[in-house]
C-alpha cells in the first residue's frame, strides 16, 4: 500500500499516539465489560476507567468545579444541549458565521416548532476576525437568550475569543454554548468560569482519541431536559431518570473501548504537554501556509496565522474543489473538499456553493508529508 500524506485532521486526527492503539487493545481484551451493570471486579475496573477519564478532562480544562457528560458523538452532545435548554417563542439565538450543521440543523428544526430568531455574531469579513465592539452593540440592541460559538472554525481555522464573548453574553443572562471540537486538547482553555455554561468536545479530533466518545462539560447545577430516556444502571426501580449529572444524561451502555482510548489520549497529552502539542501544530500550520503561498493558482481562505489553528481552506483557480481533491487523492494526499458540513461559513467566506479544498495539519505531520504535498501541488500547477 502506498504512503498517504494526511492533511484531513479537521475531520479526525490521524495517526493517533501509539499509546492509544495499544491501551485500547489491551483494556478491551482484559476488561471489555459494561459500566455500572455488575458488582464484579471487572465492572469496577471499567467504572474506575470512566471516572478517571472524566477527571482527566476536568484537569485538562482547569475546571474541577464542573461535570463531564459522555455522549457517543459531538453531534449528540449538541442535540442534547440545544434541544434540552429552555428556548421559548421570541428567543434570540446568536451563532457565529462558522457553525457546523450539528448546530444549525438543530436550530432549523427548532424554528419549525416555534418562533426563534437566529442572528450571526459580528465578524470582520476582510480580516476574518471577531468584532467584540460590534458584538456588544448587537447584544445591546437585541438581548441574547442563547449564544453558540465554535471555538475554531472547521473551514478556515479562525479562533473565537470565547471568554470575552461569553462574558458579554452573561451580562444579558444568556445561555452560552462553546463547540470545542477543533480545539479541545490543542488550545489550552480554562472552562472553570460560570460564563461558559456548556463546552462540547469530540474525542477523535484534537484530543487524539478514537471515534465513539464525545461529550460536554457543564456545571453540576445545570438544568436542561434529557434527550434520551432509558437504563442508566442506577435507581432502576424508578421510572424517572436520575436527577444528578452525569447520570441523567448518560442513558444506555457507554462505549468502554472508546473511553479507554480517550483515557490513553489524555495521558499522552499530559505527558507531551498541551503547550508543546500546540507549538508543533502551529509549526506545521506555518509550513502549510508557506507552501501554499508559493503557488499563484491557489487562493488561500484563512485568517491571519496568529489568529487561527492549522485548518486552511483554498480555492484552486479554474478548478472545482472536487476536481482538485480527486487529483490529490491520486497522488496519495488526503484532504477534504466541498462545504465541510458548514454552509454558514462558506456563505460568509463567499465560497458557497462551490466550497473549498481544506488542508488541516496535526502534531504528527512530517517533513515527508509536506514534500509529498509539494510534489502534488507542482503537478497541478504544471498541468493547469
PyMOL commands that set and color helices and strands:
alter all, ss='L'
color gray80, all
select helices_A, chain A and resi 18-31+41-60+74-84+101-113+132-141+162-170+247-249+256-272+274-292+305-307+321-330+343-349+367-382
alter helices_A, ss='H'
color red, helices_A
select strands_A, chain A and resi 5-6+66-71+92-95+117-120+123-124+129-130+146-150+175-179+198-202+214-219+298-301+311-316+333-334+336-338+356-360
alter strands_A, ss='S'
color yellow, strands_A
deselect
rebuild
show_as cartoon
